[in-house]
Amino acid sequence: MCRLRADIALEQCHENIEAAITKIVAAGVIPVSVGGDHSITHPILKAVGAREAVGLIHIDAHCDTGGPFDQSKFHHGGPMRNAVLDGVLDPTRTVQIGIRGPSEYLWEFSYESGMTVIHAEEISGMGIPAIIEKARRIVGDGPTYLSFDIDSPGPGLCPRHRNTRARRPHHPGSTRAAPGSQGDQFRRWRRGRSRAAI
C-alpha cells in the first residue's frame, strides 16, 4: 500500500501519485487505485501509459474530457483529455459507458478524438452483454485501464456524491459491465511491460 500526503497543492499531489504508480509499474505489479476525485486518473494514466498508450474502459456519468476550468487543466472534469494530449491514452481504444447529463458541450473532445461514448439512455436498449462485447472489441488485446467513477450508478447508490443527477443508468448494468471486462489484458504482465493497468 502506498500512502500519499493530502495536505499539498493539487499539482504536487499529482506528481507524487505519478511517481508512486511509476514505481509500482516498474516493479511489475498491476496497480489498483481507490479513492480520490477523478483528477488522480491523469497521473495514474501517465505512469501506466508511459511506455505504450493504454486503452480505457471508463464507466462514469461524465466523459471527463473538459478543457481548463478555473485557470487549471488539472481538475476532475478533464483527466481523460489530458491523458490523450500527453500521448498516454489511446482515444481510439477508449469506450466511455453510462454518460449522462446536460453537459454534452464539455465532452466534444471525446467525440473529436475518436472515443466511443455510450450514453446511459442506451444501456437498456443495447443490453449489458452487447456493451461488454463492444468494449472488448474497442480496447482489443493491448494494455487497458479500467476506471469506475462512483457517480455512475446514480444518486440512489451514492447519495453523498456531489455531482449527482436525477437520471442514472440502470445501476445493476453499470456495475456488471466492469466484471465483464476481465480478460488477459486486465491480469497479466509480460517481459517487464504492462499487459494491463487497473
N, C-alpha and C positions, 0 to 999 in steps of 0.2 A: 504494500500500500504506500502511496506517495501523498504526503500531506503538504499543502502549499499555504503560505501566508495569505490572509484575506484582507489585511489592512494596508494595502498598497494601491497605487494607481492602476487603472484597468490595463493600460499598455504594458506595464511591468508584470502584472499578473499573467497576461497572455504570453509574454516572453518566458516566464517561469514554467507555464504549462507546456509550451512547445519544447523547452529544454528537458523537462521531466519525461514527456512522452517520447522524445527522441532517444533518451537513454533506454527506455523500456523496449522500443523497437530494435535498437542496436543490440540488445541482449537476446533478441529472437523471441520475445514474448508478445503475444497479442494483447494490446491494451484494451481495457474496459473502463469507460469513464461514466460516472453517475453524478448528477447534480450540477449546479451552476446554471446560469442562464445560457441561452444558445450562442452567445458570443464566444464561448470557450471552444466551440466547434472549429472555428477558424485556426487557432494554433494547433489543435489536435490534427486537423487535416494537413497542416503544413508539415507536421512531424511524420505522419504515416504516408503522405504522398511525396516525400522529398525525393525518392529515387524514381518513382513512377506515379503519374497521376492516377488517383483511385476513382472508382465508380461510387455511386451513392444511392442507397435506398433511404429515403427521407420521409418519415411518417410524421406529419405535422399539420397544424391548422393554417400555417403561413409558409410561404416559399423561402423566406429569409434571404432574399436576393435584392433587398432595397439598397439604395445608394447612401451617401453620407447623411447623417442626421445629427443635429445639434453639434455641428462642427467636428464630427468624428465619423470615420468609416468603421470603427470598431464598436459595434453595438449588436444587440441580439437580433436585429432585423436584417443583417447583412452578411453573415459569415459565409454563406454558400457563394455569394457573388465574389467576395474577397478571395476565397479559395480558388475559384475559376480564374480570376485575374492574376493570381500568383502561380498558376500553372500546376497546382497540386490536386485539382478536382477536374475530372473529365466531364463536361456537361452533357456530352452525347451518351454517356453511360450513367446518367443520373435520372432517377424517377422520384417524383415528389407526390406523395399519396395523402389524401384527406384534406386538401387545401380548401379553405372556405373564407367567407367574409367579404366585405366591400372594398378590399384593397388591391384589386387587380392591377391598377396602375403602378403599384410598388413592385410588382412581380414581372414587369415586362422583360427584365434581364433573363428570367428563366426561359421564356419563350425564344427570345432573340439569340441566346447562346446555345440552344438546342436541347434543353432539358425537357423531359416528358412530365407533364403535370396532370394528375388525376384528381379531379375535384371531389369533395365529399359527396356531392349530389350524384356522382357517377358510381359510387361504390356499390350500392344495392343493385343497380342495373347491370353492372359488369359481373358482380359476384366475386367473392374472395379468391376462389381458385384461378379465375381469369386474371385477376390483378397480380397474384403471385407469379403466374406464368409470364405475364408481360414484364414484370420487374426482373425476373431471372433472364429473360431474353435481352432486355436493355443492358443490364450490367455485365452479362456474359461471364467468362471464366476469369477475368482479371481481378486484381485486388479491389475489394469493395468495402466501403464504410457503411454501417447501419446507424441511423440516427432516429430516435423515437422521442419526440417532444411531448411533454406532459399535457399540453393543451389539445393534442389530437383527439383523445376520447371525448372531450367536451366538458362543460361545467358540471354535468351530473356526476362525473367521476373525479373531477379535480376542482371543487368549488372555490378553493382559495387561490387558484391561479389568477394572476392579474389581467391576462389577455383573453379572457373567456368570451365566447359569443353564444347566443341562444341556439344557433344552428350547430349541429355537430354531425360527424359521420356516424354510421352505425357502429357504436363503440366495440361490440364484440369483433367486428371485422377489422377494425384498426389494430386491435391487439392480436388478432390471429395472423395478420399479414407478416408480422415480424418472425414468428416461429417458422412460417413457410419459406423464409429467406435463408434457411440453414442449408448451405451447400458447402462444398470443399473450400470455396473462396472465403468462408467465414471461420474455418477451423485450422487450416494448415499453413505452415511456414516452410519454405524450401530454400536450401542453399543460401541462407542468411538474408533472403529478401522476403518481404511480406507477400503472402498469398491472400492476406486479409487484414482488415483493420476494423475492429469493433470498438 
